[in-house]
Amino acid sequence: MNNNGSTKSHFKFGFLSGSEAIGFVLLALLILIVLPLAVDIFRLNLIGKYLTYAFVAIGLVLCWGHAGILSLGQGIFFGLGGYCMAMFLKLEASSVQNTKIQSTPGIPDFMDWNQLTELPWFWKPFTSLPLALIAVVVVPTALAYVIGTAMFRRRVGGVYFAIITQAIAAILTILIIGQQGYTGGINGITDLRTMLGWDIRTDHAKYILYFANALLLLACILLGFLVRQSKLGRILVAMRDKEDRVRFSGYSVASFKTFVFCLAAALSALGGAMFTLQVGFMSPSFVGIIPSIEMVIYTAVGGRLSLFGAVYGTLLVNWAKTAFSESFPELWLLGLGGLFIAVVLAFPNGLAGIYESYIAPRLGRLLKRGKTIADADPPTPRGAAAE
């Protein structure tokens, strides 16, 4: 009961509030039913590619929005996850039968072009799909742990941490491009065809991969809500607002920061792996500084405190990017930049802020008015008094 004496009810669905559950259902309906029915397979595959970026945006909501850790190098983990999946797919496409015209059959074509005569040792585990799937999560998370432990234990944060992650993204891009014989160089790993004999290039496969990607994204959103509603989530917010107070209370701030940074890296890596499956290649252009900054923009446009906003922001920015580039090939960069500036200046909390400030209050008033009318006493029928 509130101060006015009226009772206010709070609906809960597990660890989701009533409004969060409704938002989750609406998002699920949009990406699982509405979009597949509304667009053709080409556009649907394009939307599926956009949704792979949303994994990174969800991780940034937890890492940046709730813990206050701005990383400008999430493309590192997105790219590593994608490369781990691409390595398995490339080895399957590089069977002796498929590469019999090469000087050294049985190895990827770019290795043969660079005069390698055997498969490098770090490629050999990727002949197994289970090991490749484990590597998709473990390799990026391990790198994030090394970076986080080195930085957070020395209390490196804020803009310094953002610059360091940006530098690491640049270094990794240069390393991938420079080691052409092992990584495919600037072209990346291409010509990916099958997964365990299943052709991933057909329209039927694209539909299946789209729905697998969407369901995995929804599962990651639920994981994000679970973390946010837990004690860990409350500590992360307290760390963001008053880090010294949390430290003086006896908590290991460095450990909590490292954990959420690793979690964001793992989510980004899952998105990278799904990107490779849906698009059919992976290149260093998704690892460097520019894609990492774009991923931060997706989160900022959607709202860095909202998990749903991160998904909608990713879809909106990438749709605008595609629309501008198709309609105005010479002006699309200016149009896209104008969109970013307008959203940040007019709505600093992103799309989620627009909903919370303008739409939610109006919906609340409408629902309250409807409830008041429904609870009002019905009018007395004529003649009832005479009876």
C-alpha positions as CSV (number, residue, x, y, z in Angstrom):
1,M,0.0,0.0,0.0
2,N,1.3,3.4,-1.0
3,N,1.2,6.7,0.9
4,N,-2.3,7.5,-0.5
5,G,-3.7,4.3,0.9
6,S,-4.1,2.6,-2.4
7,T,-2.6,-0.8,-3.2
8,K,-0.1,-1.0,-6.0
9,S,0.5,-4.5,-7.4
10,H,3.8,-5.7,-8.9
11,F,3.5,-8.6,-11.3
12,K,6.5,-10.9,-11.5
13,F,7.2,-13.7,-14.0
14,G,10.2,-15.5,-12.5
15,F,13.0,-13.0,-12.4
16,L,11.2,-10.7,-14.9
17,S,8.8,-8.0,-13.9
18,G,5.4,-7.7,-15.7
19,S,6.6,-5.0,-18.1
20,E,9.9,-6.9,-18.8
21,A,8.0,-10.1,-19.6
22,I,5.7,-8.2,-21.9
23,G,8.7,-6.6,-23.6
24,F,10.4,-10.0,-24.0
25,V,7.2,-11.5,-25.6
26,L,6.9,-8.6,-28.0
27,L,10.5,-8.9,-29.0
28,A,10.2,-12.6,-29.5
29,L,7.1,-12.2,-31.6
30,L,8.9,-9.6,-33.7
31,I,12.0,-11.6,-34.5
32,L,10.4,-15.1,-34.6
33,I,7.1,-14.4,-36.3
34,V,6.6,-10.9,-37.8
35,L,9.9,-10.5,-39.5
36,P,10.1,-14.0,-41.1
37,L,6.6,-13.5,-42.5
38,A,7.2,-10.0,-43.6
39,V,10.4,-10.2,-45.6
40,D,12.0,-12.5,-48.1
41,I,15.0,-14.8,-47.4
42,F,17.6,-12.3,-48.6
43,R,16.3,-9.6,-46.2
44,L,15.8,-12.1,-43.4
45,N,19.4,-13.3,-43.7
46,L,20.4,-9.6,-43.5
47,I,18.3,-9.1,-40.4
48,G,19.9,-12.3,-39.0
49,K,23.3,-10.6,-39.5
50,Y,22.1,-7.6,-37.6
51,L,21.0,-9.7,-34.7
52,T,24.5,-11.2,-34.4
53,Y,25.7,-7.7,-33.6
54,A,23.0,-7.5,-30.9
55,F,24.9,-10.1,-28.9
56,V,27.7,-7.6,-28.5
57,A,25.2,-4.8,-27.6
58,I,23.7,-7.0,-24.8
59,G,27.2,-7.6,-23.4
60,L,27.9,-3.8,-23.5
61,V,24.7,-3.1,-21.6
62,L,26.0,-5.2,-18.8
63,C,29.6,-4.1,-19.0
64,W,29.2,-0.4,-19.9
65,G,25.6,0.4,-18.8
66,H,25.5,-1.4,-15.5
67,A,29.1,-1.8,-14.5
68,G,30.5,1.5,-16.0
69,I,33.2,-0.3,-18.0
70,L,33.4,1.2,-21.5
71,S,35.2,-1.1,-23.9
72,L,36.0,0.1,-27.4
73,G,37.4,-3.3,-28.4
74,Q,34.5,-5.7,-28.4
75,G,35.2,-6.4,-32.0
76,I,38.1,-8.4,-30.7
77,F,35.9,-11.0,-29.1
78,F,33.3,-10.9,-31.9
79,G,36.1,-11.6,-34.4
80,L,37.7,-14.3,-32.3
81,G,34.4,-16.2,-31.9
82,G,33.8,-15.9,-35.6
83,Y,37.3,-17.0,-36.5
84,C,37.0,-20.1,-34.3
85,M,33.8,-21.1,-36.1
86,A,35.3,-20.3,-39.5
87,M,38.4,-22.4,-38.8
88,F,36.2,-25.5,-38.3
89,L,34.1,-24.8,-41.4
90,K,37.2,-24.1,-43.5
91,L,38.8,-27.3,-42.5
92,E,35.7,-29.2,-43.5
93,A,35.6,-27.4,-46.9
94,S,39.4,-28.3,-47.3
95,S,39.1,-32.0,-47.5
96,V,41.6,-33.9,-49.7
97,Q,38.9,-34.5,-52.2
98,N,38.0,-30.7,-52.4
99,T,41.6,-29.6,-52.6
100,K,43.2,-32.2,-54.8
101,I,44.4,-29.6,-57.3
102,Q,46.5,-27.9,-54.6
103,S,50.2,-28.5,-54.1
104,T,49.4,-29.8,-50.6
105,P,45.9,-31.3,-50.6
106,G,44.0,-31.3,-47.3
107,I,44.9,-27.8,-46.0
108,P,43.1,-24.5,-46.6
109,D,43.7,-22.8,-49.9
110,F,45.3,-19.7,-48.5
111,M,47.9,-21.9,-46.7
112,D,48.8,-23.6,-49.9
113,W,49.1,-20.2,-51.7
114,N,51.6,-19.2,-49.0
115,Q,53.6,-22.4,-49.4
116,L,52.7,-24.1,-46.2
117,T,53.0,-27.8,-46.5
118,E,51.1,-29.0,-43.4
119,L,48.4,-27.9,-41.1
120,P,49.6,-25.6,-38.2
121,W,49.3,-27.1,-34.7
122,F,46.8,-24.6,-33.4
123,W,44.5,-25.4,-36.3
124,K,44.3,-29.1,-35.6
125,P,41.8,-29.0,-32.7
126,F,39.3,-27.3,-35.0
127,T,38.9,-30.5,-37.0
128,S,36.4,-31.4,-34.2
129,L,33.1,-29.5,-34.0
130,P,32.7,-29.9,-30.2
131,L,36.2,-28.5,-29.6
132,A,35.5,-25.7,-32.0
133,L,32.3,-24.8,-30.1
134,I,34.2,-24.8,-26.8
135,A,36.9,-22.6,-28.4
136,V,34.3,-20.1,-29.6
137,V,33.6,-19.3,-25.9
138,V,36.8,-20.2,-24.2
139,V,39.4,-18.4,-26.4
140,P,37.8,-14.9,-26.3
141,T,36.8,-15.3,-22.6
142,A,40.4,-16.3,-21.7
143,L,41.8,-13.2,-23.5
144,A,39.2,-11.0,-21.8
145,Y,40.3,-12.5,-18.4
146,V,44.0,-11.7,-19.2
147,I,43.1,-8.2,-20.2
148,G,40.7,-7.6,-17.3
149,T,43.0,-9.1,-14.7
150,A,45.9,-7.0,-15.9
151,M,44.0,-3.8,-16.0
152,F,41.5,-3.9,-13.2
153,R,43.9,-5.1,-10.5
154,R,45.9,-2.0,-11.3
155,R,42.7,0.1,-11.1
156,V,42.9,1.1,-14.7
157,G,39.5,2.3,-15.8
158,G,37.5,5.0,-17.5
159,V,38.9,6.5,-20.6
160,Y,42.3,4.8,-20.1
161,F,40.7,1.3,-20.3
162,A,38.7,2.3,-23.4
163,I,41.9,3.5,-25.1
164,I,43.7,0.3,-24.2
165,T,41.0,-2.0,-25.5
166,Q,41.0,0.1,-28.7
167,A,44.8,-0.4,-29.0
168,I,44.4,-4.1,-28.5
169,A,41.8,-4.3,-31.3
170,A,44.2,-2.4,-33.7
171,I,47.1,-4.8,-32.7
172,L,45.0,-7.9,-33.3
173,T,43.9,-6.6,-36.7
174,I,47.5,-6.0,-37.8
175,L,48.5,-9.4,-36.5
176,I,45.7,-11.2,-38.4
177,I,46.5,-9.4,-41.6
178,G,50.2,-9.9,-41.2
179,Q,50.0,-13.7,-40.7
180,Q,48.3,-14.4,-44.0
181,G,49.5,-17.9,-44.3
182,Y,47.8,-18.8,-41.0
183,T,44.7,-16.6,-40.9
184,G,43.9,-15.7,-44.5
185,G,45.2,-12.2,-44.2
186,I,43.1,-9.2,-45.3
187,N,40.6,-11.5,-47.1
188,G,39.9,-13.5,-44.0
189,I,38.5,-17.1,-44.1
190,T,36.1,-17.5,-47.0
191,D,34.4,-20.1,-49.1
192,L,32.7,-21.8,-46.1
193,R,30.2,-24.4,-47.4
194,T,29.1,-27.1,-45.0
195,M,28.8,-28.0,-41.4
196,L,29.0,-31.7,-40.8
197,G,28.0,-32.2,-44.4
198,W,25.0,-29.9,-44.1
199,D,25.1,-27.2,-46.8
200,I,24.8,-23.8,-45.0
201,R,24.4,-21.8,-48.2
202,T,20.8,-23.0,-49.1
203,D,17.7,-20.9,-48.4
204,H,16.4,-23.7,-46.1
205,A,19.7,-23.6,-44.1
206,K,19.5,-19.8,-43.9
207,Y,16.0,-20.0,-42.3
208,I,17.2,-22.6,-39.8
209,L,20.3,-20.5,-38.9
210,Y,18.1,-17.4,-38.5
211,F,15.8,-19.0,-36.0
212,A,18.7,-20.6,-34.2
213,N,20.4,-17.2,-34.0
214,A,17.2,-15.6,-32.7
215,L,16.5,-18.2,-30.1
216,L,20.1,-18.0,-28.8
217,L,19.8,-14.2,-28.7
218,L,16.6,-14.4,-26.6
219,A,18.4,-16.9,-24.2
220,C,21.2,-14.4,-23.8
221,I,18.7,-11.6,-23.0
222,L,17.2,-13.8,-20.3
223,L,20.7,-14.4,-19.0
224,G,21.3,-10.6,-18.9
225,F,18.1,-10.1,-16.9
226,L,19.1,-12.9,-14.5
227,V,22.5,-11.2,-13.9
228,R,20.9,-7.8,-13.6
229,Q,18.3,-8.9,-11.0
230,S,20.8,-10.9,-8.9
231,K,23.0,-9.6,-6.1
232,L,25.8,-9.5,-8.6
233,G,23.8,-7.0,-10.7
234,R,23.2,-4.8,-7.7
235,I,26.9,-4.8,-6.9
236,L,27.8,-3.9,-10.5
237,V,25.5,-0.9,-10.3
238,A,27.0,0.1,-7.0
239,M,30.4,-0.2,-8.4
240,R,29.5,2.0,-11.3
241,D,28.2,4.8,-9.0
242,K,30.4,4.5,-6.0
243,E,33.4,2.2,-6.7
244,D,35.4,3.2,-3.6
245,R,32.5,2.6,-1.3
246,V,32.1,-0.9,-2.7
247,R,35.8,-1.5,-2.3
248,F,35.8,-0.3,1.3
249,S,32.8,-2.6,2.0
250,G,35.1,-5.6,1.5
251,Y,34.2,-6.6,-2.1
252,S,36.9,-7.3,-4.7
253,V,36.0,-4.7,-7.3
254,A,38.6,-6.1,-9.7
255,S,37.1,-9.6,-9.6
256,F,33.6,-8.3,-10.3
257,K,34.8,-6.1,-13.2
258,T,36.8,-9.0,-14.7
259,F,33.8,-11.3,-14.5
260,V,31.4,-8.9,-16.3
261,F,34.0,-8.1,-18.9
262,C,34.5,-11.8,-19.5
263,L,30.7,-12.3,-19.7
264,A,30.4,-9.5,-22.3
265,A,33.3,-11.1,-24.3
266,A,31.6,-14.5,-24.3
267,L,28.3,-13.0,-25.5
268,S,30.2,-11.1,-28.3
269,A,32.0,-14.4,-29.3
270,L,28.6,-16.1,-29.6
271,G,27.5,-13.4,-32.0
272,G,30.7,-13.7,-34.0
273,A,30.2,-17.5,-34.4
274,M,26.6,-17.0,-35.6
275,F,27.7,-14.3,-37.9
276,T,30.2,-16.7,-39.6
277,L,27.5,-19.3,-40.0
278,Q,25.0,-16.9,-41.5
279,V,27.2,-14.9,-43.7
280,G,29.7,-17.6,-44.7
281,F,33.0,-15.8,-44.0
282,M,35.0,-14.0,-41.3
283,S,37.6,-11.3,-41.9
284,P,39.7,-8.8,-39.9
285,S,37.4,-6.0,-40.9
286,F,35.1,-7.1,-38.0
287,V,37.9,-7.1,-35.4
288,G,39.3,-3.6,-35.6
289,I,38.5,-0.2,-34.1
290,I,35.8,0.9,-36.5
291,P,33.4,-2.1,-35.9
292,S,34.1,-1.9,-32.2
293,I,33.0,1.7,-32.1
294,E,30.0,1.0,-34.2
295,M,29.0,-1.7,-31.7
296,V,29.1,0.9,-28.9
297,I,26.9,3.2,-31.0
298,Y,24.3,0.4,-31.4
299,T,24.1,0.3,-27.6
300,A,24.0,4.0,-27.2
301,V,21.2,4.5,-29.7
302,G,19.1,1.7,-28.1
303,G,19.9,2.8,-24.5
304,R,22.9,1.5,-22.6
305,L,20.8,0.6,-19.6
306,S,18.2,-1.5,-21.6
307,L,18.7,-5.0,-22.9
308,F,15.7,-4.7,-25.2
309,G,16.9,-1.2,-26.3
310,A,20.2,-2.7,-27.3
311,V,18.5,-5.1,-29.7
312,Y,16.2,-2.4,-31.2
313,G,19.1,0.0,-31.4
314,T,21.2,-2.6,-33.3
315,L,18.3,-3.2,-35.7
316,L,17.6,0.5,-36.3
317,V,21.2,1.5,-36.9
318,N,22.0,-1.3,-39.3
319,W,18.7,-0.9,-41.1
320,A,19.5,2.8,-41.5
321,K,23.0,2.0,-42.6
322,T,21.7,-0.4,-45.3
323,A,18.9,2.0,-46.4
324,F,21.2,5.0,-46.7
325,S,23.8,3.0,-48.6
326,E,21.3,1.7,-51.1
327,S,19.4,4.9,-51.7
328,F,22.2,7.5,-51.3
329,P,25.5,5.7,-51.9
330,E,27.4,9.0,-51.8
331,L,25.7,10.5,-48.8
332,W,24.9,7.5,-46.6
333,L,27.8,8.2,-44.2
334,L,26.6,11.7,-43.6
335,G,23.0,10.4,-43.1
336,L,24.1,7.8,-40.7
337,G,26.3,10.3,-38.7
338,G,23.3,12.7,-38.6
339,L,21.2,9.9,-37.1
340,F,23.8,9.2,-34.4
341,I,24.2,12.9,-33.5
342,A,20.4,13.5,-33.4
343,V,19.7,10.5,-31.1
344,V,22.5,11.3,-28.7
345,L,21.7,15.0,-28.4
346,A,17.9,14.7,-28.3
347,F,17.6,11.4,-26.5
348,P,20.7,10.7,-24.4
349,N,19.1,7.5,-23.0
350,G,18.4,6.2,-26.4
351,L,15.3,4.5,-27.6
352,A,14.7,3.1,-24.2
353,G,14.7,6.6,-22.8
354,I,12.1,7.7,-25.3
355,Y,9.9,4.8,-24.3
356,E,10.3,5.5,-20.5
357,S,9.9,9.2,-20.8
358,Y,7.1,9.6,-23.3
359,I,5.4,6.3,-24.2
360,A,5.2,4.4,-20.9
361,P,3.6,7.3,-18.9
362,R,0.9,7.6,-21.5
363,L,0.3,3.9,-21.6
364,G,0.1,3.9,-17.8
365,R,-2.5,6.7,-17.8
366,L,-4.6,4.9,-20.5
367,L,-4.5,1.6,-18.6
368,K,-5.4,3.4,-15.3
369,R,-8.3,5.2,-17.0
370,G,-9.5,1.9,-18.5
371,K,-9.3,0.2,-15.1
372,T,-11.2,3.1,-13.5
373,I,-14.0,2.8,-16.0
374,A,-14.1,-1.0,-15.7
375,D,-14.3,-0.8,-11.9
376,A,-17.0,1.9,-11.9
377,D,-20.5,0.8,-10.8
378,P,-22.7,0.0,-13.8
379,P,-25.6,2.4,-14.4
380,T,-28.9,1.5,-12.8
381,P,-31.4,0.2,-15.4
382,R,-34.6,2.0,-16.0
383,G,-37.4,0.7,-14.0
384,A,-35.1,-1.0,-11.5
385,A,-36.0,1.6,-8.9
386,A,-39.7,1.1,-9.5
387,E,-39.3,-2.6,-8.9
